[in-house]
Amino acid sequence: MKIKYYKNLEQIYNSKFFCIVFFFLPILLMVIFMKNISYDEIADKHKAVDNKRNHILWAFISGGLVGFFGEVLIEVLCRYFSYSRNDASSIMIVFFIFCSSCFTALGFFDKLVEKCRCGLLIPITGFAHSMTSSALDYKKEGPIYGIGSNLFRLAGSVILYGIVSAWFFGMIRYLIGGIG
Amino acid sequence: MTFYFQNVYLKDTATVGGPYEQKGPLSHYFDKTYSDLYFGEDSWEKAEIHLVKESIQILLNKLGLKDDDVDLVIGGDLLNQITATTYGTVGIGKSFAGIYGACSSSTLGIILASCLIEGGFIHNALCVVSSHNMSSEKQFRYPTEYGSLRPNSATFTSTGGACSFLSNQRDTVRVECATLGRIVDYNQNDANDMGRVMAPSVIDTLTRHFEETGRSVEDYDLILTGDLGKYGVEIVKDYMKTNYGIVLGKRYSDCGVMLYDLEHQVEVKAGGSGPACSALVTYSYIYSLLKKKRFKRVLLLATGALFSPILLFQKENIDSICHAVSLEVV
C-alpha cells in the first residue's frame, strides 16, 4: 500500500495539472496582480497631503465662536428682553439659520465653510447652508421641479435619520423611564 | 489602435475662457476671456452653451467661413445628454456627431474627424468641446454655493469653450497619427483624486502608442497629458520609470498644471480638469508654439474619467480612458 501511495504522489508531481495549478498559476496570478499592487504603491507615494491639524484648529475655533455667540445671544435675550431660556434658544437658532442662509445667498458663506469646515457644518448653520445652496442652484428650474424637489437634496438624509434616531431613542427612554 | 494620417491639417483654433482661466498664466493666448461666470446668461447650463456658441463664432470669423461651409461638427461636454454641445451647435454645419469621452472628448473628436477626412468622406470638420466649472459641480458634486470639503488632491473643472477646425487643405500643423485608447479599470474609486484614477489610462495608451509606432520619448518635443493634476503627473512619471524604464523627464507636462497658477490660485487645488482643460491649453498656447515652429512634434494625451456619481454610490470603480493625438509641423 505504501509503495502504491508514493507512486501516486510521484505521478501527481509529474502530472500537467499539478504543474499548472501549483507552479504556473501562482506566477501568472502574481504577474497579473503585481501590476495592480505596484500601481497602488506608486500612487500612494505621490498622495496629496492634507494639513489636518490646521483644519482641526480652524473647526475648533469657528465652532467654538458659533457656540459662544449663541450663548451670548441667549443671555442677552434672557436678561434684557425677559424671554424664558427656552424661547431665547429658539430665537437664537432662528437667528443663526437666517444668518447662514443670508450669507449663502450673498455668496461668501461657502468660502467660509471651506475654511472652517465642521466648525460651521455641524451647527444649525450647516443645515441651513445646505438647504439654501440647493434652493439657489435649482431656482431656474422653477418652484416645483427645481426648488421643491431639490431643496432637501443634501439635508434630506439628515432629516430622515434625525427623525428615525429621535424615535428610536425616544422609545428606549420610554421603555426604561416611562412617560414624564 | 494607432492610425496614421497623411492629409489632415489643423487649420485654426478658437478658445474662450472664464474668470479663473483669465487669472491663469495662459490668459493672453486665449481669444476671449470673461470675468463673470454667467457670460451674460442666467443659468450655468446656458452659460456653457454660450461658451460653445461663442467659440464657434470666433473660429468661423477667423477663417471667414459661413455656418454651412462646415461639413461636420463633432463635439462633446460633461453635461447629461451633452446638452451644451447640442444646443450650442444648432444651425452650424451640414452634419453633427455628438461624442462623450468625458475629459478626453477633445482628442476623441480630433481622431474621429481625422479618420473621416482621411477617408475622403468629408473635406473639413469642426471639433468643439466645452466645460463649465459650476454646471459640472452642480451635476457631479454639490450645489454650487455649497461649501464642499475638497481635499488637496481634487482637481478643478475648467471653464471654457474651445474648438478646432480640421481640413484636408495643406497648412502648417498636421494631425500626424493617433492612438485610440481603451477603458482601463485599476480599482480606483476616489472621486476627489481624479489624477490617480486617470493615470493608469495614460500609462496604458502611452505604452501602446510607443509599442505600435516604435517611437520613444525622444521622438516628441512635448508629451502633454490632459488633466491629471500635479499628483497624477508624478504617478505617471514614477510608474513609467519603475515598470517600463521610460524616463519622461522635462519633455512631459500636463495641461491641468499649465492652465492655472497653482501657487497663487489656491482654489484649484491639484490643477484643472474637464474637457475644455486640455483643449484650452493645446488650442491656444501649444498651437501658437507649433505655428511658430518652436516644436516639431507634440503628443497630446487627453484623459477622461468615465465617472458616474450613481454608480460610484453603488460601489463601482471609476474607469478611465485616454486618447493620444500627435500633432506635427509640416
HADDOCK unambig.tbl for C-alpha pairs under 7 A between the chains (distance, minus, plus):
assign (segid A and resid 36 and name CA) (segid B and resid 186 and name CA) 6.71 0.50 0.50
assign (segid A and resid 42 and name CA) (segid B and resid 235 and name CA) 6.39 0.50 0.50
assign (segid A and resid 42 and name CA) (segid B and resid 238 and name CA) 6.94 0.50 0.50
assign (segid A and resid 42 and name CA) (segid B and resid 239 and name CA) 6.58 0.50 0.50
assign (segid A and resid 43 and name CA) (segid B and resid 196 and name CA) 6.61 0.50 0.50
assign (segid A and resid 43 and name CA) (segid B and resid 235 and name CA) 5.51 0.50 0.50
assign (segid A and resid 46 and name CA) (segid B and resid 231 and name CA) 5.92 0.50 0.50
assign (segid A and resid 46 and name CA) (segid B and resid 234 and name CA) 6.42 0.50 0.50
assign (segid A and resid 46 and name CA) (segid B and resid 235 and name CA) 6.24 0.50 0.50
assign (segid A and resid 47 and name CA) (segid B and resid 231 and name CA) 6.66 0.50 0.50
assign (segid A and resid 48 and name CA) (segid B and resid 152 and name CA) 5.84 0.50 0.50
assign (segid A and resid 48 and name CA) (segid B and resid 153 and name CA) 5.22 0.50 0.50
assign (segid A and resid 48 and name CA) (segid B and resid 231 and name CA) 6.78 0.50 0.50
assign (segid A and resid 49 and name CA) (segid B and resid 152 and name CA) 6.89 0.50 0.50
assign (segid A and resid 50 and name CA) (segid B and resid 151 and name CA) 6.58 0.50 0.50
assign (segid A and resid 50 and name CA) (segid B and resid 152 and name CA) 6.11 0.50 0.50
assign (segid A and resid 104 and name CA) (segid B and resid 145 and name CA) 6.73 0.50 0.50
assign (segid A and resid 107 and name CA) (segid B and resid 145 and name CA) 6.82 0.50 0.50
assign (segid A and resid 110 and name CA) (segid B and resid 145 and name CA) 5.86 0.50 0.50
assign (segid A and resid 110 and name CA) (segid B and resid 146 and name CA) 5.44 0.50 0.50
assign (segid A and resid 110 and name CA) (segid B and resid 147 and name CA) 3.85 0.50 0.50
assign (segid A and resid 111 and name CA) (segid B and resid 147 and name CA) 6.21 0.50 0.50
assign (segid A and resid 113 and name CA) (segid B and resid 147 and name CA) 5.20 0.50 0.50
assign (segid A and resid 114 and name CA) (segid B and resid 147 and name CA) 5.27 0.50 0.50
assign (segid A and resid 114 and name CA) (segid B and resid 148 and name CA) 6.44 0.50 0.50
assign (segid A and resid 114 and name CA) (segid B and resid 149 and name CA) 5.89 0.50 0.50
assign (segid A and resid 117 and name CA) (segid B and resid 149 and name CA) 6.88 0.50 0.50
assign (segid A and resid 129 and name CA) (segid B and resid 146 and name CA) 6.91 0.50 0.50
assign (segid A and resid 130 and name CA) (segid B and resid 146 and name CA) 6.15 0.50 0.50
assign (segid A and resid 133 and name CA) (segid B and resid 143 and name CA) 5.90 0.50 0.50
assign (segid A and resid 133 and name CA) (segid B and resid 144 and name CA) 6.98 0.50 0.50
assign (segid A and resid 133 and name CA) (segid B and resid 145 and name CA) 4.98 0.50 0.50
assign (segid A and resid 133 and name CA) (segid B and resid 146 and name CA) 5.38 0.50 0.50
assign (segid A and resid 134 and name CA) (segid B and resid 143 and name CA) 5.46 0.50 0.50
assign (segid A and resid 137 and name CA) (segid B and resid 143 and name CA) 5.84 0.50 0.50
assign (segid A and resid 137 and name CA) (segid B and resid 144 and name CA) 6.53 0.50 0.50
assign (segid A and resid 140 and name CA) (segid B and resid 43 and name CA) 6.87 0.50 0.50
